[in-house]
Amino acid sequence: MAITVKLGFVPLIDCAIPLVAADMGFAAAEGIDLALERESSWASLRDKLAFGLIDAAHILAPLPLAMHLGLAGIPPVAMAVPMALGRGGNGITVSTDLYGRMQAADPAAMERPGLGTAIALKKVILADRAAGRPLLSFASVFPFSCHHYELRRWLLAGGIDPSTEVNLGIIAPPRMAESLGAGWIDGYCVGEPWNSRAVMRGTGKLVATKQDIWPDSHEKVLGLRQRWLADNHDLTLSLIRALTRAALWADAAENRQALAALLAEPRHLGLPVEIIAAALAQPGTAPLFHRDGATLPRPNIAREIMREMMAAGQWPPQIPAADDVWRPDIHHAAFSHSHR
């Protein structure tokens, strides 16, 4: 009899691995009934995971660290990350109006990929300051997210102080493109397909990608409570095997059209399939699901994330590193000879 595992996700391209595991039979082959629960925001996903309303989550890589140490707006919850759910997928998009101003301010900088575009933004900011205009507003998806740190990295590369020269806010991923189109923000950092959504609508322009800014970082991970892991060790190994085989399937070029159709379904992302397909093919923002060890949670990446949290003023220096959160040993155990 299959064992039910409740797994929460936020509608993004990189939720593909658990969706594929559930729909393509990889979870069932491991004796798991993978019950997917769609959440509209990272805050609601955090709360459900923290209080045991779901067993596992497709979650922002920095968030389990923040939850573990009680930095995420809730009491500390001992967390474990036994698997990464891919790399890449993020981009920075600005409004077409701001893009035009950046192009006029420094055409040469706009010809440079990724970080160079922030130099043009700096010139726009200086012109606005001289004219007495209000600060430009940018959004990321959550304070404890690689999006937040990548947006900061991009701004800093252009000589822009993220704390004083722009307004930074938080918007849930599905609301990003609409907020940009309405003029409520001037730019954002988000995962696909919410960059492609604005680009295809003609309301935004992609100016940098995760590949430009932080190419080797994990983007989403499998987040578990340590207590649940301890009570369900063998089940966790089965879940990792199912998700890893789903990641291999999702990375195969011949499966991309089927993957786009699966993600586009109303119960998942609920977007036109052509937007999903375009996002999966977009150079620089298309996620990497399995290749190059993308599913292995690497402790050096956890330490890099910790340093970014410190730079953002989120991780007080006196708090020790949470080295016990990232668990590559569990990932390895799922594929050891004794568990095959």
Secondary structure as a PSIPRED ss2 file (coil, helix, strand):
# PSIPRED VFORMAT (PSIPRED V4.0)

   1 M C   1.000  0.000  0.000
   2 A C   1.000  0.000  0.000
   3 I E   0.000  0.000  1.000
   4 T E   0.000  0.000  1.000
   5 V E   0.000  0.000  1.000
   6 K E   0.000  0.000  1.000
   7 L E   0.000  0.000  1.000
   8 G E   0.000  0.000  1.000
   9 F E   0.000  0.000  1.000
  10 V C   1.000  0.000  0.000
  11 P C   1.000  0.000  0.000
  12 L C   1.000  0.000  0.000
  13 I H   0.000  1.000  0.000
  14 D H   0.000  1.000  0.000
  15 C H   0.000  1.000  0.000
  16 A H   0.000  1.000  0.000
  17 I H   0.000  1.000  0.000
  18 P H   0.000  1.000  0.000
  19 L H   0.000  1.000  0.000
  20 V H   0.000  1.000  0.000
  21 A H   0.000  1.000  0.000
  22 A H   0.000  1.000  0.000
  23 D H   0.000  1.000  0.000
  24 M C   1.000  0.000  0.000
  25 G C   1.000  0.000  0.000
  26 F H   0.000  1.000  0.000
  27 A H   0.000  1.000  0.000
  28 A H   0.000  1.000  0.000
  29 A H   0.000  1.000  0.000
  30 E C   1.000  0.000  0.000
  31 G C   1.000  0.000  0.000
  32 I E   0.000  0.000  1.000
  33 D E   0.000  0.000  1.000
  34 L E   0.000  0.000  1.000
  35 A E   0.000  0.000  1.000
  36 L E   0.000  0.000  1.000
  37 E E   0.000  0.000  1.000
  38 R E   0.000  0.000  1.000
  39 E C   1.000  0.000  0.000
  40 S C   1.000  0.000  0.000
  41 S C   1.000  0.000  0.000
  42 W H   0.000  1.000  0.000
  43 A H   0.000  1.000  0.000
  44 S H   0.000  1.000  0.000
  45 L H   0.000  1.000  0.000
  46 R H   0.000  1.000  0.000
  47 D H   0.000  1.000  0.000
  48 K H   0.000  1.000  0.000
  49 L H   0.000  1.000  0.000
  50 A H   0.000  1.000  0.000
  51 F C   1.000  0.000  0.000
  52 G C   1.000  0.000  0.000
  53 L C   1.000  0.000  0.000
  54 I C   1.000  0.000  0.000
  55 D C   1.000  0.000  0.000
  56 A E   0.000  0.000  1.000
  57 A E   0.000  0.000  1.000
  58 H E   0.000  0.000  1.000
  59 I E   0.000  0.000  1.000
  60 L E   0.000  0.000  1.000
  61 A C   1.000  0.000  0.000
  62 P H   0.000  1.000  0.000
  63 L H   0.000  1.000  0.000
  64 P H   0.000  1.000  0.000
  65 L H   0.000  1.000  0.000
  66 A H   0.000  1.000  0.000
  67 M H   0.000  1.000  0.000
  68 H H   0.000  1.000  0.000
  69 L C   1.000  0.000  0.000
  70 G C   1.000  0.000  0.000
  71 L C   1.000  0.000  0.000
  72 A C   1.000  0.000  0.000
  73 G C   1.000  0.000  0.000
  74 I C   1.000  0.000  0.000
  75 P C   1.000  0.000  0.000
  76 P C   1.000  0.000  0.000
  77 V C   1.000  0.000  0.000
  78 A C   1.000  0.000  0.000
  79 M E   0.000  0.000  1.000
  80 A E   0.000  0.000  1.000
  81 V E   0.000  0.000  1.000
  82 P E   0.000  0.000  1.000
  83 M E   0.000  0.000  1.000
  84 A E   0.000  0.000  1.000
  85 L C   1.000  0.000  0.000
  86 G C   1.000  0.000  0.000
  87 R E   0.000  0.000  1.000
  88 G C   1.000  0.000  0.000
  89 G C   1.000  0.000  0.000
  90 N E   0.000  0.000  1.000
  91 G E   0.000  0.000  1.000
  92 I E   0.000  0.000  1.000
  93 T E   0.000  0.000  1.000
  94 V E   0.000  0.000  1.000
  95 S E   0.000  0.000  1.000
  96 T H   0.000  1.000  0.000
  97 D H   0.000  1.000  0.000
  98 L H   0.000  1.000  0.000
  99 Y H   0.000  1.000  0.000
 100 G H   0.000  1.000  0.000
 101 R H   0.000  1.000  0.000
 102 M H   0.000  1.000  0.000
 103 Q H   0.000  1.000  0.000
 104 A H   0.000  1.000  0.000
 105 A H   0.000  1.000  0.000
 106 D C   1.000  0.000  0.000
 107 P H   0.000  1.000  0.000
 108 A H   0.000  1.000  0.000
 109 A H   0.000  1.000  0.000
 110 M H   0.000  1.000  0.000
 111 E C   1.000  0.000  0.000
 112 R C   1.000  0.000  0.000
 113 P C   1.000  0.000  0.000
 114 G H   0.000  1.000  0.000
 115 L H   0.000  1.000  0.000
 116 G H   0.000  1.000  0.000
 117 T H   0.000  1.000  0.000
 118 A H   0.000  1.000  0.000
 119 I H   0.000  1.000  0.000
 120 A H   0.000  1.000  0.000
 121 L H   0.000  1.000  0.000
 122 K H   0.000  1.000  0.000
 123 K H   0.000  1.000  0.000
 124 V H   0.000  1.000  0.000
 125 I H   0.000  1.000  0.000
 126 L H   0.000  1.000  0.000
 127 A H   0.000  1.000  0.000
 128 D H   0.000  1.000  0.000
 129 R H   0.000  1.000  0.000
 130 A H   0.000  1.000  0.000
 131 A H   0.000  1.000  0.000
 132 G C   1.000  0.000  0.000
 133 R C   1.000  0.000  0.000
 134 P C   1.000  0.000  0.000
 135 L C   1.000  0.000  0.000
 136 L C   1.000  0.000  0.000
 137 S E   0.000  0.000  1.000
 138 F E   0.000  0.000  1.000
 139 A E   0.000  0.000  1.000
 140 S E   0.000  0.000  1.000
 141 V C   1.000  0.000  0.000
 142 F C   1.000  0.000  0.000
 143 P C   1.000  0.000  0.000
 144 F C   1.000  0.000  0.000
 145 S C   1.000  0.000  0.000
 146 C H   0.000  1.000  0.000
 147 H H   0.000  1.000  0.000
 148 H H   0.000  1.000  0.000
 149 Y H   0.000  1.000  0.000
 150 E H   0.000  1.000  0.000
 151 L H   0.000  1.000  0.000
 152 R H   0.000  1.000  0.000
 153 R H   0.000  1.000  0.000
 154 W H   0.000  1.000  0.000
 155 L H   0.000  1.000  0.000
 156 L H   0.000  1.000  0.000
 157 A H   0.000  1.000  0.000
 158 G C   1.000  0.000  0.000
 159 G C   1.000  0.000  0.000
 160 I C   1.000  0.000  0.000
 161 D C   1.000  0.000  0.000
 162 P C   1.000  0.000  0.000
 163 S C   1.000  0.000  0.000
 164 T C   1.000  0.000  0.000
 165 E C   1.000  0.000  0.000
 166 V C   1.000  0.000  0.000
 167 N E   0.000  0.000  1.000
 168 L E   0.000  0.000  1.000
 169 G E   0.000  0.000  1.000
 170 I E   0.000  0.000  1.000
 171 I C   1.000  0.000  0.000
 172 A C   1.000  0.000  0.000
 173 P H   0.000  1.000  0.000
 174 P H   0.000  1.000  0.000
 175 R H   0.000  1.000  0.000
 176 M H   0.000  1.000  0.000
 177 A H   0.000  1.000  0.000
 178 E H   0.000  1.000  0.000
 179 S H   0.000  1.000  0.000
 180 L H   0.000  1.000  0.000
 181 G H   0.000  1.000  0.000
 182 A C   1.000  0.000  0.000
 183 G C   1.000  0.000  0.000
 184 W C   1.000  0.000  0.000
 185 I C   1.000  0.000  0.000
 186 D C   1.000  0.000  0.000
 187 G E   0.000  0.000  1.000
 188 Y E   0.000  0.000  1.000
 189 C E   0.000  0.000  1.000
 190 V E   0.000  0.000  1.000
 191 G E   0.000  0.000  1.000
 192 E C   1.000  0.000  0.000
 193 P C   1.000  0.000  0.000
 194 W H   0.000  1.000  0.000
 195 N H   0.000  1.000  0.000
 196 S H   0.000  1.000  0.000
 197 R H   0.000  1.000  0.000
 198 A H   0.000  1.000  0.000
 199 V H   0.000  1.000  0.000
 200 M H   0.000  1.000  0.000
 201 R H   0.000  1.000  0.000
 202 G C   1.000  0.000  0.000
 203 T C   1.000  0.000  0.000
 204 G E   0.000  0.000  1.000
 205 K E   0.000  0.000  1.000
 206 L E   0.000  0.000  1.000
 207 V E   0.000  0.000  1.000
 208 A E   0.000  0.000  1.000
 209 T E   0.000  0.000  1.000
 210 K H   0.000  1.000  0.000
 211 Q H   0.000  1.000  0.000
 212 D H   0.000  1.000  0.000
 213 I H   0.000  1.000  0.000
 214 W C   1.000  0.000  0.000
 215 P C   1.000  0.000  0.000
 216 D C   1.000  0.000  0.000
 217 S C   1.000  0.000  0.000
 218 H E   0.000  0.000  1.000
 219 E C   1.000  0.000  0.000
 220 K E   0.000  0.000  1.000
 221 V E   0.000  0.000  1.000
 222 L E   0.000  0.000  1.000
 223 G E   0.000  0.000  1.000
 224 L E   0.000  0.000  1.000
 225 R E   0.000  0.000  1.000
 226 Q H   0.000  1.000  0.000
 227 R H   0.000  1.000  0.000
 228 W H   0.000  1.000  0.000
 229 L H   0.000  1.000  0.000
 230 A H   0.000  1.000  0.000
 231 D H   0.000  1.000  0.000
 232 N C   1.000  0.000  0.000
 233 H H   0.000  1.000  0.000
 234 D H   0.000  1.000  0.000
 235 L H   0.000  1.000  0.000
 236 T H   0.000  1.000  0.000
 237 L H   0.000  1.000  0.000
 238 S H   0.000  1.000  0.000
 239 L H   0.000  1.000  0.000
 240 I H   0.000  1.000  0.000
 241 R H   0.000  1.000  0.000
 242 A H   0.000  1.000  0.000
 243 L H   0.000  1.000  0.000
 244 T H   0.000  1.000  0.000
 245 R H   0.000  1.000  0.000
 246 A H   0.000  1.000  0.000
 247 A H   0.000  1.000  0.000
 248 L H   0.000  1.000  0.000
 249 W H   0.000  1.000  0.000
 250 A H   0.000  1.000  0.000
 251 D H   0.000  1.000  0.000
 252 A C   1.000  0.000  0.000
 253 A H   0.000  1.000  0.000
 254 E H   0.000  1.000  0.000
 255 N H   0.000  1.000  0.000
 256 R H   0.000  1.000  0.000
 257 Q H   0.000  1.000  0.000
 258 A H   0.000  1.000  0.000
 259 L H   0.000  1.000  0.000
 260 A H   0.000  1.000  0.000
 261 A H   0.000  1.000  0.000
 262 L H   0.000  1.000  0.000
 263 L H   0.000  1.000  0.000
 264 A H   0.000  1.000  0.000
 265 E C   1.000  0.000  0.000
 266 P C   1.000  0.000  0.000
 267 R C   1.000  0.000  0.000
 268 H C   1.000  0.000  0.000
 269 L C   1.000  0.000  0.000
 270 G C   1.000  0.000  0.000
 271 L C   1.000  0.000  0.000
 272 P C   1.000  0.000  0.000
 273 V H   0.000  1.000  0.000
 274 E H   0.000  1.000  0.000
 275 I H   0.000  1.000  0.000
 276 I H   0.000  1.000  0.000
 277 A H   0.000  1.000  0.000
 278 A H   0.000  1.000  0.000
 279 A H   0.000  1.000  0.000
 280 L H   0.000  1.000  0.000
 281 A H   0.000  1.000  0.000
 282 Q C   1.000  0.000  0.000
 283 P C   1.000  0.000  0.000
 284 G C   1.000  0.000  0.000
 285 T C   1.000  0.000  0.000
 286 A C   1.000  0.000  0.000
 287 P C   1.000  0.000  0.000
 288 L E   0.000  0.000  1.000
 289 F C   1.000  0.000  0.000
 290 H C   1.000  0.000  0.000
 291 R H   0.000  1.000  0.000
 292 D H   0.000  1.000  0.000
 293 G H   0.000  1.000  0.000
 294 A C   1.000  0.000  0.000
 295 T C   1.000  0.000  0.000
 296 L C   1.000  0.000  0.000
 297 P C   1.000  0.000  0.000
 298 R C   1.000  0.000  0.000
 299 P H   0.000  1.000  0.000
 300 N H   0.000  1.000  0.000
 301 I H   0.000  1.000  0.000
 302 A H   0.000  1.000  0.000
 303 R H   0.000  1.000  0.000
 304 E H   0.000  1.000  0.000
 305 I H   0.000  1.000  0.000
 306 M H   0.000  1.000  0.000
 307 R H   0.000  1.000  0.000
 308 E H   0.000  1.000  0.000
 309 M H   0.000  1.000  0.000
 310 M H   0.000  1.000  0.000
 311 A H   0.000  1.000  0.000
 312 A C   1.000  0.000  0.000
 313 G C   1.000  0.000  0.000
 314 Q C   1.000  0.000  0.000
 315 W C   1.000  0.000  0.000
 316 P C   1.000  0.000  0.000
 317 P C   1.000  0.000  0.000
 318 Q C   1.000  0.000  0.000
 319 I C   1.000  0.000  0.000
 320 P C   1.000  0.000  0.000
 321 A C   1.000  0.000  0.000
 322 A C   1.000  0.000  0.000
 323 D C   1.000  0.000  0.000
 324 D C   1.000  0.000  0.000
 325 V C   1.000  0.000  0.000
 326 W E   0.000  0.000  1.000
 327 R C   1.000  0.000  0.000
 328 P H   0.000  1.000  0.000
 329 D H   0.000  1.000  0.000
 330 I H   0.000  1.000  0.000
 331 H H   0.000  1.000  0.000
 332 H H   0.000  1.000  0.000
 333 A H   0.000  1.000  0.000
 334 A H   0.000  1.000  0.000
 335 F C   1.000  0.000  0.000
 336 S C   1.000  0.000  0.000
 337 H H   0.000  1.000  0.000
 338 S H   0.000  1.000  0.000
 339 H H   0.000  1.000  0.000
 340 R C   1.000  0.000  0.000
